[in-house]
Amino acid sequence: MNSLFVIRQSPMANILIFIFLSISLSMSPSYGYDSLDPFGNITITWDFLADNGGTVDVRVSIYNFQLFRHVEEPGWRLSWVWKGDEVIWSMLGAEATEQGDCSKFKGQTKPHSCEKNPVIVDLVPGTPYNLQSANCCKGGVLTSMTQDDTKYGATFQMNYNKATIFNDSSDAPPPPPEADGNFTLPDNFNLGVPGYSCGPALQVPPTRFTKDGHRWTQVLDTWNVTCSYSQFLASPAPKCCVSLSAFYNSTIVPCPICSCNCQGLPGARCVNDDGKDSMLRLPQAKPLVRCSRHMCPIRVHWHVKQSYKEYWRVKITITNLNFVKNYSQWNLVALHPNFRSIIQVFSFNYKHLPVYGNLNDTGMFWGLQYYNDMLLEHGENGNVQTEILLRKDKEEFTFREGWTFPRKISFNGDECVMPSPDDYPRVPDKAHVATSSPFIVLFSVLMISILLF
């Protein structure tokens, strides 16, 4: 307890702890590989639809093949680098943010974009039909496959010219003219979403599709680019933490100190409730959280609420401590061995995640549409709650050794900081109560004797 008191009072100790946590997280393999979604990725598919001689028509699709991680507003901003002097002549379903310098096209129809490194953004819902393509116009938002399997993809089409590929070496002979069907692909793809890095383009079998289920056609050529998520690339510090409590113990285990940041560190901006009005009048470029010992914008509280003969009940509360951000389409993923025996989930959607074979120890929670699918900024309504009813598995259920608490929790795909297992609420020691009861009885008898005489 004394050492903990020193840590709370010493700014230098807080700084050292935060540096140690940052280094530990950067070295942890779990921040480049998610064990709860080992095969999750976002895939960019580049389908060549038609060869027009001097130009080609392509369809670009972005698929979110992740079980629970999604892309929220402001959405994806796909970019790449052309290998030669390509320009985009026209687009449907998306648009380039910059037209660039198209001055060399004098007296001609101007291209849509002449940028060497174009940035493409999705169109918003309600875009005129003549500007749309199939499966477009979601404002860049991609849901996870679990949450909504109808909105996890986005598609746009464009026409661009076949370009002469320039060689950096002035002594090298000019490359031969590009033959029909010999398509070139840009490189250095970037999804424009924090935490994602994209690999090289790989050629795959051409995409096949059908309109009526009888006749199949295929594109001329297909290339895939795979983008993977790293929590540490998205943020050097965690974004959420977990606190614990149980009906059988009065102790509330808080989030670990400096879970996401430490007060007093450079850039660790926070504000108390009494000073939020003046702070919120200033333009905020970064999240502004409520001052706390953990400094996390999201806190998840797991409370073991009740025990019945054959069942037990858990209450989960998610609190938004961010003053300047609402979380739309949020989700929570938890790992617990008793999830295979969930009987009922109240106020939330719930689905088992097929992580490893037939194991049902991982589940995903998310809000009900138009009810609690928006986690509002910190205030009176800055939290959402659910209760879970589970059947007690006779072979393994116990209240001892912290078994009733989750093994892992993530919010919006980012793993939360858990308390140390040594701090979990403990079941009262019955043996201690039994040995002390004779003393209590003897003391009561003596007091009665004194009062009587």
C-alpha positions in Angstrom: 0.0 0.0 0.0 2.8 2.4 0.7 4.4 1.9 -2.7 1.0 2.5 -4.3 0.6 5.7 -2.4 4.0 6.9 -3.6 3.1 6.1 -7.2 -0.1 8.1 -7.0 1.7 11.1 -5.5 4.9 11.2 -7.6 4.6 12.6 -11.2 7.9 11.1 -12.1 6.8 7.7 -11.1 3.6 8.1 -13.2 5.8 9.1 -16.2 8.0 6.0 -15.7 5.0 3.7 -15.5 3.5 5.2 -18.7 6.8 4.8 -20.6 7.1 1.2 -19.4 3.5 0.4 -20.4 4.1 2.0 -23.9 7.3 0.0 -24.4 5.5 -3.2 -23.2 2.6 -2.7 -25.6 4.9 -2.0 -28.5 6.7 -5.2 -27.9 3.6 -7.3 -27.4 2.8 -9.4 -30.5 -0.9 -9.2 -29.6 -0.9 -5.6 -30.9 0.0 -6.7 -34.4 -2.1 -9.9 -34.3 -5.5 -10.2 -32.7 -6.1 -13.7 -31.2 -9.8 -13.0 -31.2 -9.9 -12.4 -34.9 -6.8 -14.1 -36.3 -7.8 -13.9 -40.0 -9.4 -10.5 -40.0 -8.4 -7.9 -42.5 -9.6 -5.3 -45.0 -9.2 -6.4 -48.6 -9.0 -4.0 -51.6 -10.0 -5.8 -54.8 -9.0 -4.2 -58.1 -11.1 -5.7 -61.0 -10.3 -4.8 -64.6 -13.6 -4.7 -66.3 -12.8 -3.5 -69.9 -9.8 -2.7 -72.0 -10.7 0.3 -74.2 -7.3 0.5 -76.0 -6.0 3.7 -74.5 -8.0 3.5 -71.2 -9.3 0.8 -68.9 -12.4 0.5 -66.8 -11.8 -0.9 -63.3 -14.0 -1.6 -60.3 -12.4 -1.1 -56.9 -14.0 -2.9 -53.9 -13.2 -2.5 -50.2 -14.3 -5.5 -48.0 -14.1 -5.5 -44.3 -13.4 -9.2 -43.5 -13.1 -8.6 -39.7 -15.4 -10.2 -37.1 -15.9 -7.1 -34.9 -13.6 -4.2 -35.9 -15.4 -1.6 -38.1 -14.6 1.7 -39.9 -16.6 4.5 -38.4 -17.0 8.1 -39.5 -15.2 10.0 -41.1 -14.6 6.7 -43.0 -12.0 5.3 -45.3 -9.8 7.6 -47.5 -8.2 5.3 -50.0 -5.0 6.5 -51.7 -2.2 5.0 -53.9 0.7 6.2 -56.1 0.6 5.8 -59.9 3.6 4.2 -61.5 3.5 6.4 -64.6 1.5 9.4 -65.9 -2.0 7.9 -65.4 -4.9 10.2 -64.8 -8.5 9.4 -63.8 -10.9 10.4 -66.4 -14.2 9.6 -64.7 -15.5 8.0 -61.5 -18.8 6.6 -60.2 -19.6 5.9 -56.5 -16.6 7.9 -55.2 -14.6 11.0 -55.9 -11.0 12.2 -55.7 -10.5 14.9 -53.1 -8.2 16.9 -55.5 -8.4 17.4 -59.2 -4.7 18.4 -59.3 -2.8 20.1 -62.2 -4.6 19.1 -65.4 -3.2 22.1 -67.4 -1.7 20.0 -70.1 -5.2 18.9 -71.2 -5.9 22.2 -73.0 -9.0 22.4 -75.1 -10.1 18.9 -74.0 -12.4 17.6 -71.4 -10.7 17.8 -68.1 -9.9 14.5 -66.2 -11.5 13.9 -62.9 -8.0 13.8 -61.2 -4.5 14.3 -62.4 -2.9 13.7 -59.0 0.1 11.4 -58.8 -1.1 10.3 -55.3 -4.9 10.6 -55.5 -7.0 10.3 -52.4 -10.4 8.8 -53.0 -13.4 9.1 -50.6 -16.8 7.5 -50.6 -19.9 9.4 -51.6 -22.6 10.1 -48.9 -26.1 8.5 -48.8 -28.5 10.3 -51.0 -26.1 11.0 -53.8 -27.8 11.4 -57.2 -28.4 8.1 -58.9 -26.3 9.0 -62.0 -23.2 9.4 -59.8 -23.6 6.1 -58.0 -22.2 2.6 -58.5 -23.5 -0.6 -57.0 -22.8 -0.9 -53.3 -21.5 2.7 -52.9 -22.3 5.8 -51.0 -22.1 4.9 -47.3 -19.9 7.9 -46.3 -16.9 5.7 -45.9 -18.4 3.6 -43.1 -17.8 -0.1 -43.1 -19.5 -2.3 -40.6 -18.0 -5.5 -39.3 -19.2 -8.8 -40.7 -20.9 -9.8 -37.4 -22.7 -6.5 -36.8 -24.2 -6.0 -40.3 -23.2 -8.3 -43.2 -25.0 -6.0 -45.7 -22.8 -3.0 -45.2 -19.3 -4.4 -44.8 -18.3 -3.6 -48.4 -17.9 -0.5 -50.6 -17.4 -0.3 -54.4 -16.7 2.4 -56.9 -15.8 2.4 -60.6 -13.4 4.5 -62.6 -11.8 4.9 -66.0 -8.1 5.8 -66.3 -5.6 5.9 -69.2 -2.9 3.4 -69.8 0.3 5.2 -69.0 3.9 5.2 -70.1 6.0 3.9 -67.2 8.9 6.3 -66.5 12.3 4.9 -65.6 14.4 6.8 -63.1 17.6 6.0 -65.0 18.2 8.5 -67.9 20.5 6.0 -69.6 17.9 3.2 -69.7 16.1 2.7 -73.0 12.4 3.7 -73.1 10.1 0.9 -72.3 8.2 -0.8 -75.1 4.6 0.4 -75.7 2.1 -1.3 -73.4 0.2 -4.1 -75.1 -3.5 -4.6 -74.8 -4.4 -6.5 -71.7 -1.1 -5.9 -70.0 -2.5 -3.9 -67.1 -0.4 -2.0 -64.6 -1.4 -1.4 -61.0 -0.5 1.5 -58.7 1.4 0.8 -55.5 1.7 2.2 -52.0 -1.9 1.7 -51.1 -3.1 3.4 -48.0 -6.6 2.9 -46.5 -6.5 6.3 -44.7 -7.8 4.8 -41.4 -5.5 4.9 -38.3 -3.9 1.6 -37.4 -4.1 -0.1 -40.9 -1.1 -0.9 -43.1 -1.5 -2.4 -46.6 0.7 -4.9 -48.3 1.6 -5.3 -51.9 -0.9 -6.1 -54.6 -1.1 -9.8 -55.5 -2.7 -11.2 -58.6 -5.6 -13.7 -57.9 -8.0 -15.6 -60.1 -10.4 -13.3 -62.0 -13.6 -12.4 -60.2 -16.6 -14.3 -61.5 -20.2 -13.0 -61.1 -23.7 -13.9 -62.3 -27.0 -12.0 -62.6 -29.4 -14.9 -62.9 -27.5 -17.9 -61.5 -27.3 -19.6 -64.9 -24.7 -17.7 -66.9 -21.3 -16.7 -65.3 -19.0 -14.1 -66.6 -15.6 -12.9 -65.3 -13.5 -9.8 -65.3 -10.3 -9.5 -67.4 -7.9 -9.5 -64.4 -8.1 -9.2 -60.5 -5.6 -8.1 -58.0 -6.0 -8.0 -54.2 -4.4 -5.7 -51.6 -4.6 -6.8 -47.9 -4.6 -4.3 -45.1 -4.1 -5.4 -41.5 -4.8 -3.6 -38.2 -2.4 -2.9 -35.4 -3.7 -1.4 -32.2 -0.3 0.1 -31.5 -0.1 1.8 -34.9 -3.6 3.2 -34.3 -2.5 4.6 -30.9 0.6 4.2 -28.7 -1.6 3.9 -25.7 -4.8 1.8 -25.0 -8.2 3.4 -25.3 -10.2 1.6 -22.7 -9.9 -0.2 -19.3 -11.9 -2.6 -17.2 -13.1 -2.4 -13.6 -14.6 -5.2 -11.6 -16.9 -5.9 -8.6 -19.0 -8.7 -7.2 -22.0 -9.1 -4.9 -19.9 -11.3 -2.5 -17.3 -8.6 -1.8 -17.6 -4.9 -1.0 -14.3 -4.2 -2.8 -14.6 -2.4 -6.2 -11.5 -3.0 -8.3 -10.9 0.1 -10.3 -9.1 0.4 -13.7 -5.3 0.1 -13.2 -3.6 3.5 -12.6 -2.3 5.1 -15.9 -4.1 2.5 -18.0 -4.3 4.9 -21.0 -2.3 7.9 -19.8 -1.1 9.7 -16.7 -2.1 13.1 -15.5 0.8 15.5 -15.7 2.3 14.0 -18.8 2.7 16.2 -21.9 -0.4 15.9 -24.1 -2.4 14.3 -21.3 -5.4 16.7 -21.5 -8.3 16.1 -19.2 -10.9 18.1 -17.4 -13.1 17.6 -14.4 -16.9 17.9 -14.6 -16.9 21.3 -13.0 -14.6 22.8 -15.6 -15.9 21.1 -18.8 -18.1 24.0 -19.9 -15.2 26.4 -20.3 -13.0 23.8 -21.9 -15.5 22.7 -24.5 -15.9 26.2 -25.9 -12.4 25.8 -27.3 -11.8 23.9 -30.6 -10.7 20.4 -29.8 -8.4 18.5 -32.2 -8.0 15.5 -30.0 -10.2 13.6 -27.5 -10.7 15.3 -24.2 -11.4 12.9 -21.4 -12.6 13.3 -17.8 -9.7 13.4 -15.3 -9.3 10.1 -13.7 -6.6 7.7 -12.3 -6.7 5.7 -15.5 -7.3 8.6 -18.1 -9.2 6.3 -20.5 -12.0 7.6 -22.7 -13.9 4.3 -22.3 -14.4 2.3 -19.0 -16.1 -1.1 -19.0 -17.4 -2.3 -15.6 -18.1 -6.0 -15.1 -20.2 -6.7 -12.0 -21.1 -10.2 -10.8 -24.6 -9.3 -9.7 -26.4 -12.4 -8.4 -26.2 -16.1 -7.9 -29.1 -18.6 -8.3 -29.2 -22.3 -7.8 -28.5 -23.1 -11.5 -27.8 -19.7 -12.9 -25.7 -16.6 -12.3 -26.1 -13.0 -13.5 -23.6 -10.4 -14.7 -24.1 -6.7 -15.3 -21.9 -4.9 -17.9 -21.7 -1.1 -18.0 -19.9 0.8 -20.7 -19.1 4.5 -19.8 -18.0 7.1 -22.3 -15.6 9.5 -20.5 -14.8 11.4 -23.6 -16.3 14.9 -23.7 -16.1 15.4 -27.4 -16.9 12.1 -29.1 -20.0 9.9 -29.6 -19.4 6.3 -30.5 -21.7 5.1 -33.3 -22.2 1.4 -34.0 -20.0 0.6 -31.0 -19.3 -3.0 -30.0 -17.8 -4.9 -27.1 -16.0 -8.3 -27.4 -15.4 -10.4 -24.3 -13.8 -13.8 -23.6 -15.2 -16.0 -20.8 -15.4 -19.8 -20.6 -19.1 -19.7 -19.5 -20.2 -17.9 -22.6 -21.1 -21.3 -24.1 -24.0 -21.3 -21.6 -25.5 -17.9 -22.0 -29.3 -18.0 -21.5 -30.3 -14.4 -22.2 -28.8 -11.0 -22.9 -30.9 -7.9 -22.1 -30.8 -4.6 -24.0 -27.9 -5.6 -26.3 -27.5 -7.7 -29.4 -25.2 -10.7 -28.8 -23.5 -13.2 -31.0 -20.9 -15.9 -30.5 -17.7 -15.4 -32.5 -16.3 -18.4 -34.3 -12.7 -17.8 -33.4 -11.4 -21.4 -32.9 -13.4 -24.3 -34.1 -16.4 -25.1 -32.0 -15.3 -23.1 -28.9 -18.0 -20.7 -27.8 -16.0 -18.7 -25.2 -15.9 -15.5 -27.2 -18.9 -13.2 -27.8 -19.7 -9.8 -29.3 -22.2 -7.3 -27.9 -23.6 -4.2 -29.6 -26.5 -1.8 -29.2 -30.0 -2.1 -30.5 -30.8 0.1 -33.5 -32.4 3.5 -32.5 -32.2 2.6 -28.8 -28.6 2.3 -27.6 -26.4 1.9 -30.7 -25.0 5.3 -30.1 -22.8 5.7 -27.0 -23.1 9.4 -26.3 -20.4 11.7 -25.0 -19.7 11.9 -21.2 -22.8 13.2 -19.4 -26.1 12.0 -18.0 -26.6 9.5 -20.9 -22.9 8.7 -21.4 -23.3 5.0 -20.7 -25.0 1.8 -21.9 -25.8 -1.3 -19.8 -26.8 -4.9 -20.2 -27.4 -7.9 -17.9 -26.4 -11.5 -18.9 -28.0 -14.6 -17.5 -25.8 -17.7 -17.7 -26.2 -21.3 -16.7 -23.7 -22.7 -14.2 -21.5 -25.3 -15.8 -21.3 -27.9 -13.1 -17.9 -29.2 -14.3 -16.1 -25.9 -13.9 -18.2 -23.1 -12.4 -16.8 -21.5 -9.2 -16.8 -18.1 -7.6 -13.2 -18.6 -6.5 -9.9 -17.5 -8.0 -11.7 -14.8 -10.1 -13.2 -17.4 -12.4 -16.4 -15.3 -12.9 -14.5 -12.4 -14.4 -13.6 -12.0 -18.1 -10.3 -13.2 -19.5 -10.2 -10.4 -22.1 -12.3 -7.4 -23.2 -12.1 -5.2 -26.2 -14.1 -2.1 -27.2 -14.4 -1.3 -30.9 -11.7 -3.7 -31.7 -9.1 -2.2 -29.2 -8.1 -4.4 -26.3 -8.8 -2.9 -22.9 -6.5 -2.9 -19.9 -7.5 -5.4 -17.3 -6.8 -5.2 -13.5 -4.2 -7.6 -12.1 -5.7 -11.0 -11.1 -4.2 -10.5 -7.7 -6.6 -7.6 -7.1 -9.8 -9.4 -8.2 -12.6 -9.4 -5.6 -12.3 -12.6 -3.4 -14.9 -14.9 -2.0 -15.0 -14.5 1.9 -13.1 -17.1 3.7 -15.7 -19.3 5.4 -13.1 -21.0 7.5 -12.2 -17.7 9.1 -15.8 -17.0 9.8 -16.3 -20.4 11.4 -13.3 -20.0 13.8 -14.3 -16.6 14.9 -17.9 -17.5 15.7 -17.2 -19.3 19.0 -15.4 -16.1 20.2 -18.5 -14.0 19.2 -20.8 -16.4 21.1 -18.6 -16.3 24.3 -18.4 -12.5 24.1 -22.2 -12.3 23.8 -22.7 -14.6 26.9 -20.3 -12.5 29.0 -22.1 -9.3 28.0 -25.5 -10.8 28.9 -24.1 -12.0 32.3 -22.8 -8.5 33.1 -26.2 -6.9 32.2 -28.1 -9.4 34.3 -26.0 -9.0 37.4 
